[in-house]
Amino acid sequence: MDNKFTQNLFRIDRWKKEHEVLNVIDVNLPPLDYNGSQEEWIQDITTFSYLNPSAWKILEEEYQILIDKEYQILNKNRTLDFYRTEEGELRIRGEKDIYLRVQLEQKREDLQLFIKQMKIEEIMGFYSYCFYIKGDKEKREKFKKSLEYKMQKRQEQLVRAGRLKESIKLKLSFEENLDTSLFEKQDIYLDVLNHEIILL
């Protein structure tokens, strides 16, 4: 988020038809004039609301009035589903599946190398995470199993290529916090929304 982004939010004609600073269909999607992806939009607008809560409240109130007045039928979501914690971490409201935990069957001293070879950060991105959280319990379980299969296949490819000595059994789960770790160099936690990998 830069100064230009903030200035644009409070320009005089910020609610001009088809140039509104917030998306009138879904506030979680970028408005028509925003030059960037949905992920970039969420990063920007949550950073703004985190750093400028009073200004965000004013903007949000104006947006609600506009929706009530002109876009009640078209609007699908007028609530920002994303927010930032006191520490500034990006989260989804009410969601408890925050961290993707990759649990290794045995301890590895070379976890950093394993992460690099396995390309752990590519397992799940912003859009696949958003797809996952929209699913019910059964769909989430199927999604998790597909990730496990994908990771197992990746290991097998690395073993055949001679880049890994052996394939290690992996277990994937989604956790609300890091307290589930064994703290024995067997756990990799992926915080998808914040592009962060935590080794425990």
N, C-alpha and C positions, 0 to 999 in steps of 0.2 A: 504494500500500500504506500502510495506517495502523496505528496501535497495536491497534485492535480486531481487525484481520485477524491480526496476530501472536499476540495473546492467545487468539484462537479456535483457532489451530493447536495450542496446548498446553493447552487446557482439559482437565480431569480425565477427562471422558467422550468424548475426541476420537475414539474408535473404536467408539462406540455404533452399533449396526446401523441403517442407513439415515440416519445422521447423521455418517458418517465425514468427517474433515477432508480426505481425499484420495479422489478417485473410484476406487472399487474395480474398475470396468470398464476405465477408461483414465485414468491419472494426468494426461494432458494435457488432459482435459476437466474442467470445474468440478464439484466435489462438489454433492450435492443441495441443501445449505443455503447455497451461495454465491449471493449476489445480484449477478449480473453476467454478461457474455458470456464466451465462451472466450478471446477476445483479452485481456480485462481479467484473467481468471484467470491466463493465462500471464505477463502483465506483473507481477502481484502475486507469484505463487509463485517466479518467477525472481529478482525483486528480493529476496525474502526469503532464498532460498538463496545469493544473491550476498553479501548483507550479513551473513548468519548461517550460514556454512558448517557449523559444528559442530552447531548446533541442527537444521539441515536433515538432516545425516547421521543424527542420532538419529531424527528423524521418518521418514526414508526406511527405516531399518532396521526400525522398528516396522511400517511399511506392508508391507514385504516379508514379515515374519513373518505378518501378518494375511492376506495374499494366499495364502501357502503353506498356511495353516491352514484358511481358509474359502472362498476365491474362486478357486482354481486354474482351474476350468472356465470361470467367467464372465469372468475377466480377459483382456483383449485386449492391453493394453500397460501394463507396470509401470515403464517407464523414461521419465523426463521427456526428451522430444526437444529441448526448448529449454534454452538456458543463456545466461549473460552472460559476455562476455569480460572481461579484466582492466580494460578501460576502461568496463565496464558496458553495452556494446552487446548487444542481444538477437540471438541467432543460433540456428540449428538444427544439431544435431550432425551432422557429416560432410557438410554441404551446402556446395557450392562456388559455386552460383548465388546469390550474395548481393545484388549490385546489379543493378537493371534499368538498363541504359545506353541512353539515347536519343541517338543520334549524328546531328547535323544535317549535311547535305551541304555547307553553306556557313556561314561565320562569321556570328554575329549579335551586335551590340553590345547589343541589347535583350533579352537572354535572360530577365531577370526578368519583363518584360512578356509575352513569349512563353509562359512557364510559367504565368502567371496566366490568360492567354486560353485556353490549351490545357487548363487544369485538370489539369496533369501528375500531381498528387497523387492524382487519382481514377482513374488508369489501372489501377492494381492495388492492392488492399487486402490485409489480413491473410488473409482466407479464400480469395481467389483465388490468393494466393501459396502457401498451404498446399495448395491443389488442384494448382497447377503442379508443386510439388516431388514430389508423389506419382506423377507421370507418368514414363514411360520416355523415352528420347531422342526417339522419333518424336512422342509426345504433347506433349512440351515444345516441339518445333519448331512443331507446329500451333498451340499456344497462343500462341507468340510471333508467328506470322504473323497470328493473329486480332487481337492487340494492335496490330500495325503497321497493319492495315486500319482498325481503329477510330480510330487517331490520324490517319490520312490523311483519313478521312471528316470528322473534326472540323475539320481544317484547311480542307477544301473548304467547309464550312458557314461558317467564319469569313471566308473570302475572299468568298463570296457576300453575306455580311452587311456587308462593308466594314470588318471589324475587323482583317483581315490583308491586306497588300498582295499577297502571293503565297503559293502553297503550296510548301513546301520538302520535298524528299525526306528521309525519315527512315529510319534503320536501327536496329533494336532488337536488343540482345543481353544476355545475363546474364553478369556478371563476378564473379570472386572478390575482386578488389581494384580500386583506382582507377588502377593503373599503365597501363591500356590507353588512357587519355585522350591526346588530341593536345595538350591544354592550349592550345587556340586558340579558346576560347569557342564550341565546337561540341558539347560533351558535357554531358549532363544525367544524373546518376546518382540513381536513386531507391532509397533504403534503406527498403524497405516495412515491415519489422518495427519500425523505430525512427522511422518517420514523418519521415524526413529527406531533403531534396533538396540535392544537391551540384552546383555548377556549376564546370566546368573548361574 
